[in-house]
Amino acid sequence: MLSQLLPKSDISIRDNLKWLFILRNLLILAEAFLVSITTFGFGLKLPFEQLWLVILSVCAVNLYTWMRLQTDEMVTELEIFSQICIDVFAMASLLYLTGGASNPIIWIFLLPLIVTAIMLPQSYVWNMVILTSSVYTVLIGFNIPLPAIEPHVPNPEYLTPEMKHQLHMVADKHYFNLHIFGMWFGFVFSAGLVAFFVVELSNTLKERERNLAEARENALRDEKLVSLGTLAASAAHDMGTPLGTIAILTHEMLQEFPEENHPVMQKKLKIMEQQINRCKDALSVMSASAGQMRAESGQVMRLTEYLDEVINQWRAHKSTTKLSLFISPDNHQKAKIIAERTLTHSIINILNNAAQVTSLNKGIELHATWTLSELELQIRDYGPGFPKEYLDFLGEQPVASKKQGLGVGVFLTYSTIKRLGGTIEFSNKEDGGACVIINLPLLTAEESYDEPGNRETSIITG
């Protein structure tokens, strides 16, 4: 989508051009209506061909604007201002042909000024004030006057002066009524148009403010992540030497206590050696030389294979916890995902937290549902649930304690999912336990595989 390729600022300017296109369409309809009703309804002899030539020129400009909106080229503020200036000159041309400043719809110059004030910076607004004021002033002295409404009688030579005076009074009254109608129409049209577009453009500005607030929130979260990353790198550097010393001592103890003489000690030492190797692997990921590249790198994998890999990695360290996996067999089997290490660690972290607090008899549940474009994971446990005081901001910032599996890990998981364009929700179930719902975007698969049926498969492991 175009909105995914362009920066937020250009999207907002492009939206302004779209609203300008819509506003010009409404103005074209209003101009065509006014020209038609004054020419055919009130019988005024206006320069009909010149008026329609101006309206067709405005239609051509709007056609160019529509074609411009179909391209991916960046829209600039100067381009918006130039198009509004074209509208001002088009309005000036129509008013020049219909009485200039004496035309009751001379108020229409307020519309480009209002639109400029809403869409563009202050410098453009003052330039528009100068332009519209200058055009208004020129139209006072240079214009084609509106034709007078002459009384139509079959035989004017038989009329007495008194009768001609009465007929001219009727004509003047008719002309005054026409002027009043033009002012009334102008007020109603401008009030409705300004109200509609000011509200819509105000909503656009509010949306921009929300985007800025979200960007500030992301920047603060990224700052916390950088701080945590710095502390992690420092901890990895400080722990490297003592962990290497422990590894050497463990290896020597394995040689000093052979298995045939000390089977229990040998078993404990092997477990210790395995845990030391796990710590060394974790430190290698956090190390400054290669850890960042390994943590950020990812490869494209078929979603089913990736889920199998995540579950197998988690089972390697939580072999005693029962996992119930629910998947839909009619899902798209060729959906693909970018398998990042950070994403894998995030999902495993949520599974670990659920396993720590769940009931041993019921275990945890993992529901996986996806389409060609989105994956939804629901991780359910049967523990005490999330503390209510944490639910409102859970994941958005680290909590002070590690009680019930909450802490920095959840914050890192939340940040990773957000960085990948997904969402994560935390909730408590009415029948007990907690539920975490993760939605992630998927890569568009070249082919989709649909299998009939809408049943659900349950796989119990552990």
C-alpha positions in Angstrom: 0.0 0.0 0.0 1.1 3.6 -0.7 0.6 4.6 2.9 3.1 2.0 4.0 5.8 3.3 1.6 5.5 7.1 2.3 6.5 8.9 5.5 3.7 10.2 7.8 4.3 13.8 6.8 3.8 13.1 3.1 0.7 11.0 3.8 -0.8 14.1 5.6 0.0 16.4 2.7 -1.4 13.9 0.2 -4.6 13.7 2.3 -4.8 17.5 2.0 -4.5 17.3 -1.8 -7.3 14.7 -1.8 -9.6 17.0 0.2 -8.7 19.9 -2.1 -9.8 17.6 -5.0 -13.1 16.9 -3.4 -13.7 20.6 -2.5 -13.0 21.6 -6.1 -15.6 19.0 -7.3 -18.2 20.6 -5.1 -17.3 24.1 -6.3 -17.6 23.0 -10.0 -21.1 21.7 -9.3 -22.0 24.9 -7.5 -20.7 27.0 -10.3 -22.5 25.0 -13.0 -25.7 25.3 -11.0 -25.4 29.0 -10.5 -24.6 29.7 -14.2 -27.5 27.5 -15.3 -30.1 29.0 -12.9 -29.2 32.6 -13.7 -29.1 32.0 -17.4 -32.2 29.8 -17.9 -34.1 30.4 -14.6 -33.8 34.2 -14.3 -33.2 35.0 -18.0 -30.0 37.0 -17.5 -27.9 37.4 -20.6 -24.5 36.3 -19.3 -21.4 35.5 -21.4 -22.5 31.9 -21.4 -19.6 30.5 -23.5 -16.9 32.2 -21.6 -18.3 31.0 -18.3 -18.4 27.4 -19.4 -14.9 27.7 -20.8 -13.7 28.7 -17.3 -15.6 25.9 -15.7 -14.2 23.3 -18.1 -10.7 24.6 -17.4 -11.3 24.0 -13.7 -12.5 20.5 -14.6 -9.2 19.9 -16.5 -7.2 21.0 -13.5 -9.2 18.7 -11.3 -8.6 15.8 -13.7 -4.9 16.5 -13.4 -5.2 16.5 -9.6 -7.0 13.1 -9.7 -4.2 11.7 -11.9 -1.6 13.2 -9.6 -3.1 11.4 -6.6 -2.7 8.0 -8.4 1.1 8.4 -8.6 3.7 7.7 -5.9 5.5 11.0 -6.2 5.8 13.1 -3.1 3.3 16.0 -2.7 4.7 19.3 -1.4 3.2 22.2 0.4 4.1 24.5 -2.6 2.1 22.2 -4.9 -0.9 22.5 -2.6 -0.6 26.3 -2.5 -0.2 26.5 -6.3 -3.4 24.6 -6.8 -5.3 26.8 -4.4 -3.9 29.9 -6.4 -5.3 28.3 -9.6 -8.7 28.1 -7.9 -8.5 31.7 -6.9 -7.8 32.9 -10.4 -10.6 30.6 -11.7 -13.0 32.2 -9.2 -11.8 35.7 -10.3 -12.4 34.9 -13.9 -16.0 33.8 -13.2 -16.6 36.9 -11.1 -15.1 39.2 -13.7 -17.6 37.9 -16.2 -20.5 38.3 -13.8 -20.3 41.7 -12.2 -17.0 41.6 -10.2 -17.3 42.9 -6.7 -21.0 43.6 -7.1 -21.7 39.9 -7.5 -23.4 38.5 -4.4 -21.1 35.5 -4.2 -17.9 37.6 -3.9 -17.6 35.9 -0.5 -16.3 32.9 -2.2 -12.7 34.3 -1.8 -12.9 33.4 1.9 -12.9 29.6 1.0 -9.4 29.4 -0.4 -8.2 31.5 2.5 -9.8 29.2 5.1 -8.4 26.1 3.3 -4.9 27.6 3.2 -5.1 28.4 6.9 -6.0 24.8 7.7 -3.7 23.0 5.3 -0.5 25.1 5.1 1.9 27.0 7.4 1.4 30.6 8.3 3.6 32.1 5.6 1.4 30.6 2.9 -1.7 32.0 4.7 -0.4 35.6 4.5 0.5 35.2 0.8 -3.1 34.0 0.2 -4.5 37.0 2.1 -2.5 39.3 -0.2 -3.6 37.4 -3.3 -7.3 37.3 -2.5 -7.3 41.0 -1.3 -5.6 42.1 -4.5 -8.0 40.1 -6.8 -11.0 41.5 -4.8 -9.7 45.1 -5.3 -9.1 44.6 -9.0 -12.6 43.2 -9.5 -14.1 46.4 -8.0 -12.8 48.5 -10.9 -12.5 45.9 -13.7 -15.4 43.6 -14.5 -18.2 43.0 -16.9 -21.4 44.4 -15.2 -24.4 42.2 -14.8 -27.0 43.0 -17.4 -30.0 45.0 -16.2 -33.3 43.3 -16.2 -35.4 45.2 -18.6 -39.2 44.9 -18.5 -40.6 42.9 -21.4 -43.8 44.2 -22.9 -45.3 43.4 -26.4 -45.8 47.1 -27.4 -43.7 49.5 -25.4 -44.7 52.5 -27.6 -48.2 52.4 -26.1 -47.0 52.7 -22.5 -47.4 55.9 -20.7 -44.4 57.3 -18.6 -46.2 56.3 -15.4 -46.5 52.7 -16.6 -42.9 52.6 -17.7 -41.9 53.9 -14.2 -44.0 51.1 -12.6 -42.4 48.5 -14.8 -38.9 49.6 -14.0 -39.7 49.5 -10.3 -40.9 45.9 -10.7 -37.7 45.1 -12.6 -35.6 46.7 -9.9 -37.4 44.7 -7.3 -36.8 41.5 -9.2 -33.1 42.4 -9.5 -32.9 43.1 -5.8 -34.6 39.7 -5.1 -32.1 38.1 -7.3 -29.3 39.7 -5.4 -30.8 38.6 -2.1 -31.2 35.1 -3.4 -27.5 35.1 -4.4 -26.5 36.2 -0.9 -28.7 33.6 0.7 -27.4 30.9 -1.4 -23.8 32.0 -0.7 -24.4 32.0 3.0 -26.0 28.5 3.0 -23.4 27.0 0.7 -20.4 28.5 2.5 -21.8 27.6 6.0 -22.3 24.0 5.0 -19.0 23.7 3.1 -16.9 25.4 5.8 -18.5 23.3 8.5 -18.0 20.0 6.7 -14.4 20.6 5.5 -13.3 22.3 8.7 -14.5 19.3 10.7 -12.8 16.8 8.3 -9.6 18.7 8.2 -9.6 19.1 11.9 -9.9 15.3 12.2 -6.9 15.0 9.9 -4.9 17.3 12.3 -6.0 15.3 15.3 -4.9 12.1 13.5 -1.6 13.7 12.9 -1.3 14.6 16.6 -2.1 11.0 17.5 0.6 9.8 15.1 3.1 12.3 16.7 2.1 11.1 20.2 2.6 7.5 19.1 6.0 8.4 17.7 7.0 10.0 21.0 5.8 6.9 22.9 7.8 4.7 20.6 10.9 6.9 21.0 10.6 6.7 24.8 10.2 2.9 24.6 13.2 2.7 22.3 15.2 4.8 24.7 14.4 2.3 27.5 15.4 -0.6 25.2 18.7 1.1 24.4 19.3 1.5 28.2 18.5 -2.1 28.8 20.7 -3.1 25.8 23.6 -1.1 27.3 23.1 -2.7 30.7 22.9 -6.2 29.0 26.1 -5.6 27.1 27.9 -4.4 30.3 26.6 -7.4 32.2 27.7 -9.8 29.4 31.2 -8.3 29.5 31.4 -8.5 33.3 30.0 -12.0 33.5 32.3 -13.4 30.8 35.4 -13.9 32.9 33.8 -15.5 36.0 31.6 -17.7 33.8 34.7 -19.0 32.0 36.3 -19.7 35.3 33.3 -21.7 36.5 33.3 -23.6 33.2 37.0 -24.5 33.7 36.5 -25.6 37.3 33.5 -27.7 36.3 35.4 -29.5 33.6 38.3 -30.2 36.0 35.8 -31.6 38.6 34.3 -33.9 35.9 37.7 -35.4 35.5 38.5 -35.6 39.2 35.2 -37.4 40.0 34.8 -40.2 37.5 31.3 -41.6 36.9 32.1 -45.1 38.1 33.1 -43.8 41.6 30.8 -40.8 41.9 27.7 -41.3 39.7 25.6 -38.8 41.6 28.3 -36.1 41.6 28.9 -36.8 37.9 25.2 -36.3 37.1 25.1 -33.0 39.0 28.2 -31.7 37.3 26.9 -32.5 33.8 23.7 -30.6 34.6 25.9 -27.7 35.8 27.9 -27.9 32.6 24.8 -27.7 30.5 23.5 -24.7 32.3 26.9 -23.0 32.0 26.8 -23.6 28.2 23.3 -22.1 28.1 24.6 -19.0 29.9 27.5 -18.7 27.5 25.2 -19.0 24.5 23.0 -16.2 25.9 26.0 -14.0 26.5 27.3 -14.6 23.0 23.9 -13.2 21.7 24.3 -10.1 23.9 27.9 -9.5 23.1 28.8 -6.3 21.3 30.8 -7.9 18.5 28.2 -10.3 17.0 25.2 -10.3 19.3 23.3 -7.5 17.7 23.6 -9.0 14.2 22.5 -12.4 15.5 19.6 -10.9 17.4 18.3 -8.7 14.5 18.8 -11.2 11.7 16.0 -13.3 10.4 15.1 -15.6 7.5 11.9 -16.3 5.6 10.3 -19.5 6.8 7.0 -21.3 6.2 4.8 -20.5 9.2 4.1 -24.1 10.1 7.9 -24.9 10.2 8.6 -21.8 12.3 5.9 -22.7 14.9 7.4 -26.2 15.1 10.8 -24.7 15.7 9.6 -22.3 18.4 7.7 -25.1 20.2 10.7 -27.5 20.0 13.0 -24.8 21.4 10.6 -24.2 24.3 10.1 -27.9 25.0 13.9 -28.4 25.3 13.8 -26.4 28.6 10.2 -27.0 29.7 9.9 -30.7 29.1 7.7 -31.3 32.2 5.0 -28.8 31.3 2.0 -30.0 29.3 1.3 -28.0 26.2 -2.1 -28.2 24.3 -1.6 -26.9 20.8 -4.8 -26.0 18.9 -4.6 -25.3 15.1 -7.2 -25.1 12.3 -6.5 -27.6 9.6 -8.0 -25.4 6.9 -5.4 -22.7 7.4 -3.2 -21.5 4.6 -0.3 -24.0 4.7 2.0 -21.8 2.6 1.9 -18.7 4.7 5.4 -17.4 5.5 7.0 -15.3 8.2 10.3 -13.6 8.9 11.8 -15.8 11.6 13.7 -13.3 13.8 15.6 -14.4 16.9 14.0 -11.6 18.9 10.5 -12.8 17.9 11.3 -16.4 18.8 12.6 -15.3 22.2 9.5 -13.2 22.7 7.1 -16.1 22.1 9.2 -18.4 24.3 9.2 -15.8 27.0 5.4 -15.7 27.1 5.3 -19.5 27.1 7.8 -19.6 30.0 5.8 -17.1 32.0 2.6 -19.1 31.5 4.4 -22.4 32.4 5.7 -20.9 35.7 2.3 -20.0 37.1 -0.1 -22.6 35.5 -1.7 -25.6 37.1 0.5 -28.7 36.6 -2.6 -30.8 35.8 -4.0 -28.5 33.1 -0.7 -27.1 31.7 -1.0 -24.3 29.1 -2.7 -23.9 25.8 -1.5 -22.4 22.5 -4.1 -21.5 19.9 -2.7 -20.7 16.4 -4.9 -19.3 13.7 -3.7 -17.5 10.6 -4.6 -16.2 7.1 -2.2 -15.4 4.3 -1.6 -12.0 5.8 -1.9 -12.3 9.6 -1.1 -14.7 12.4 -2.9 -14.8 15.7 -1.5 -16.7 18.7 -3.4 -17.1 22.0 -1.4 -18.4 24.9 -3.6 -19.4 27.9 -2.6 -20.6 31.3 -4.5 -21.7 34.4 -2.7 -19.8 37.1 -3.7 -16.8 39.3 -3.9 -14.4 36.3 -2.3 -11.0 35.9 -2.4 -8.5 38.8 -5.2 -6.1 38.1 -3.0 -3.1 38.9 -0.6 -4.1 36.0 -3.2 -4.8 33.3 -3.5 -1.1 32.1 0.2 -0.6 31.3 1.5 -4.2 31.2 4.2 -4.4 28.6 4.4 -0.7 28.0 7.0 -0.3 30.7 9.0 -2.6 33.0 7.5 -3.4 36.4 9.3 -3.2 39.7 9.1 -6.9 40.6 9.3 -10.3 38.9 6.3 -11.5 40.7 4.2 -14.1 38.8 6.4 -13.9 35.7 6.1 -10.2 35.1 9.1 -7.9 34.5 11.6 -6.8 31.9 10.9 -9.9 29.8 7.3 -8.8 29.1 8.4 -5.3 28.3 11.0 -6.6 25.8 8.4 -8.9 24.3 5.9 -6.1 24.0 8.5 -3.8 22.3 9.5 -6.6 19.9 6.0 -7.3 18.8 5.3 -3.6 18.3 8.5 -3.2 16.3 7.5 -6.0 13.9 4.1 -4.3 13.3 2.0 -6.6 15.5 -0.1 -6.2 18.5 -0.2 -7.9 21.9 -3.0 -8.0 24.4 -3.1 -9.2 28.0 -6.2 -10.3 29.8 -7.6 -12.5 32.6 -10.1 -15.2 32.0 -13.4 -15.4 34.0 -12.8 -19.1 34.8 -9.3 -18.4 36.0 -5.9 -18.0 34.4 -4.5 -15.4 32.0 -4.5 -15.1 28.2 -2.0 -13.4 25.9 -3.1 -12.7 22.3 -0.4 -11.9 19.8 -1.2 -10.7 16.2 1.7 -10.6 13.7 1.8 -9.6 10.0 2.8 -12.4 7.6 4.5 -12.3 4.2 2.1 -12.7 1.3 2.4 -16.3 0.1 2.5 -17.0 -3.6 0.0 -19.8 -3.3 -2.7 -20.6 -0.8 -3.9 -24.0 0.2 -7.4 -24.4 1.4 -8.7 -27.6 2.8 -12.5 -28.1 3.3 -13.9 -28.3 6.7 -13.9 -26.1 9.8 -12.9 -28.5 12.5 -10.2 -28.0 15.2 -7.3 -30.3 16.0 -5.8 -30.7 19.5 -2.3 -32.0 19.9 -1.2 -32.8 23.5 2.5 -32.9 24.2 4.4 -33.5 27.4 
